[in-house]
Amino acid sequence: MNSSDVSENTKSAQAIAKGWRSAVHALDPDRFQIEAMVASELDQKIDIVDQENGCAYEFKVSGKNASAEFYKDIVKVIIWNQKRKRKLCSLVFITEEKWGRPFLDAPMPRAYMKYLQNSVSMYPWNMSAMSNTKPASARAGAGLSN
């Protein structure tokens, strides 16, 4: 793959993600916050925050490097919850199934979720998200609800 293919793939992925965010926002602009800033000093955003249900949605168009994005997205939710009174209580990580499922159904993410569940009492993670019957997304509790 040459550099122009990579650039076109990146542009395509960005357009798909933008279209997805726009479609969700159009459903209810008062409910869904798009590209919500985690903390100004970090320059990190969450794709969509459902303000009604306290749920963060992260969308990775290409499943390549999904594992790094998955862990980074969990950290974003943890930091969000440290910085705000209104906590996020779940994270939905959406990615391409052929890349996402093998990663999410693997021992390491399961061990990480179990660690968080057992060690970080503020963050009761929901392990049922890792079921083989779910789509290639992870749904995990990420904080205390109000």
C-alpha positions as CSV (number, residue, x, y, z in Angstrom):
1,M,0.0,0.0,0.0
2,N,1.5,3.3,-1.0
3,S,1.2,6.6,0.9
4,S,-1.6,7.9,-1.3
5,D,-3.7,4.8,-0.5
6,V,-3.1,5.3,3.3
7,S,-4.1,9.0,2.9
8,E,-7.3,8.0,1.0
9,N,-8.1,5.3,3.6
10,T,-7.6,7.9,6.4
11,K,-9.9,10.4,4.6
12,S,-12.5,7.7,4.1
13,A,-12.4,6.6,7.7
14,Q,-12.7,10.2,8.9
15,A,-15.7,10.8,6.6
16,I,-17.4,7.6,7.8
17,A,-16.9,8.6,11.5
18,K,-18.1,12.1,10.9
19,G,-21.2,10.8,9.1
20,W,-21.9,8.4,12.1
21,R,-21.5,11.2,14.6
22,S,-23.7,13.5,12.6
23,A,-26.5,10.9,12.3
24,V,-26.4,10.2,16.0
25,H,-26.5,13.9,16.9
26,A,-29.5,14.4,14.6
27,L,-31.5,11.8,16.5
28,D,-31.5,14.2,19.6
29,P,-29.1,17.1,19.7
30,D,-29.9,17.8,23.4
31,R,-29.1,14.3,24.4
32,F,-25.9,13.5,22.4
33,Q,-22.7,15.5,22.8
34,I,-20.4,15.1,19.9
35,E,-16.6,15.0,20.3
36,A,-16.8,15.8,24.0
37,M,-13.6,17.1,25.5
38,V,-12.3,14.8,28.2
39,A,-10.0,17.5,29.8
40,S,-8.7,20.6,28.1
41,E,-5.1,19.9,29.1
42,L,-5.2,16.4,27.5
43,D,-6.6,17.4,24.1
44,Q,-8.6,14.1,24.0
45,K,-12.2,13.7,23.0
46,I,-14.9,11.1,23.3
47,D,-16.7,10.5,20.0
48,I,-20.2,10.7,21.5
49,V,-21.5,11.1,25.0
50,D,-25.1,10.2,25.7
51,Q,-25.9,12.7,28.4
52,E,-29.2,11.0,29.3
53,N,-27.8,7.5,29.9
54,G,-24.2,8.5,30.9
55,C,-22.7,6.4,28.1
56,A,-19.6,7.0,26.1
57,Y,-19.4,5.8,22.5
58,E,-16.1,5.4,20.7
59,F,-16.1,4.4,17.0
60,K,-12.9,3.0,15.4
61,V,-13.7,2.6,11.7
62,S,-10.7,0.4,10.9
63,G,-10.2,-2.4,13.4
64,K,-6.4,-2.1,12.9
65,N,-4.8,-1.1,16.2
66,A,-8.1,-1.6,18.0
67,S,-6.4,-2.9,21.1
68,A,-4.5,0.4,21.7
69,E,-7.6,2.4,21.0
70,F,-9.7,0.2,23.4
71,Y,-7.3,0.8,26.4
72,K,-7.0,4.5,25.5
73,D,-10.8,4.9,25.4
74,I,-11.2,3.3,28.9
75,V,-8.6,5.7,30.3
76,K,-10.5,8.6,28.7
77,V,-13.7,7.6,30.6
78,I,-11.8,7.1,33.9
79,I,-10.3,10.6,33.5
80,W,-13.7,12.1,32.5
81,N,-15.2,10.7,35.7
82,Q,-12.4,12.1,37.8
83,K,-13.0,15.6,36.4
84,R,-16.8,15.7,36.5
85,K,-19.8,15.5,38.8
86,R,-21.9,13.7,36.2
87,K,-20.2,10.4,35.7
88,L,-20.2,8.1,32.7
89,C,-21.4,4.7,33.6
90,S,-20.6,2.8,30.4
91,L,-18.4,2.7,27.4
92,V,-19.4,1.2,24.0
93,F,-16.4,0.5,21.8
94,I,-17.4,0.0,18.2
95,T,-14.9,-1.3,15.6
96,E,-14.7,-3.6,12.6
97,E,-15.7,-7.1,13.7
98,K,-12.9,-9.0,12.0
99,W,-10.3,-7.1,14.0
100,G,-12.3,-6.3,17.1
101,R,-13.8,-9.6,18.0
102,P,-10.5,-11.6,18.3
103,F,-9.1,-8.8,20.4
104,L,-12.1,-8.3,22.7
105,D,-12.7,-12.0,23.1
106,A,-9.0,-12.5,24.2
107,P,-7.6,-13.1,27.7
108,M,-5.8,-9.8,28.1
109,P,-8.8,-7.5,27.8
110,R,-10.8,-9.8,30.1
111,A,-8.0,-9.7,32.6
112,Y,-7.9,-5.9,32.4
113,M,-11.6,-5.6,33.0
114,K,-11.5,-8.1,35.9
115,Y,-8.6,-6.1,37.4
116,L,-10.6,-2.9,37.2
117,Q,-13.7,-4.6,38.6
118,N,-11.7,-6.0,41.6
119,S,-9.1,-3.2,42.2
120,V,-10.8,0.1,41.4
121,S,-13.9,0.2,43.5
122,M,-15.0,3.5,41.9
123,Y,-15.2,1.8,38.5
124,P,-17.5,-1.3,38.5
125,W,-16.8,-2.8,35.1
126,N,-19.4,-5.0,33.5
127,M,-17.8,-8.2,32.3
128,S,-20.9,-9.4,30.4
129,A,-19.9,-7.1,27.6
130,M,-17.3,-9.6,26.5
131,S,-19.7,-12.3,25.6
132,N,-19.4,-14.1,22.2
133,T,-23.0,-13.3,21.5
134,K,-22.4,-9.6,21.4
135,P,-21.4,-7.6,18.3
136,A,-17.7,-6.5,18.1
137,S,-18.1,-3.8,20.7
138,A,-17.4,-3.8,24.4
139,R,-19.8,-2.4,26.8
140,A,-18.3,-1.7,30.2
141,G,-19.4,0.3,33.2
142,A,-17.0,3.1,33.7
143,G,-18.0,5.0,36.8
144,L,-20.6,5.7,39.4
145,S,-24.0,6.9,38.3
146,N,-25.5,9.8,40.2
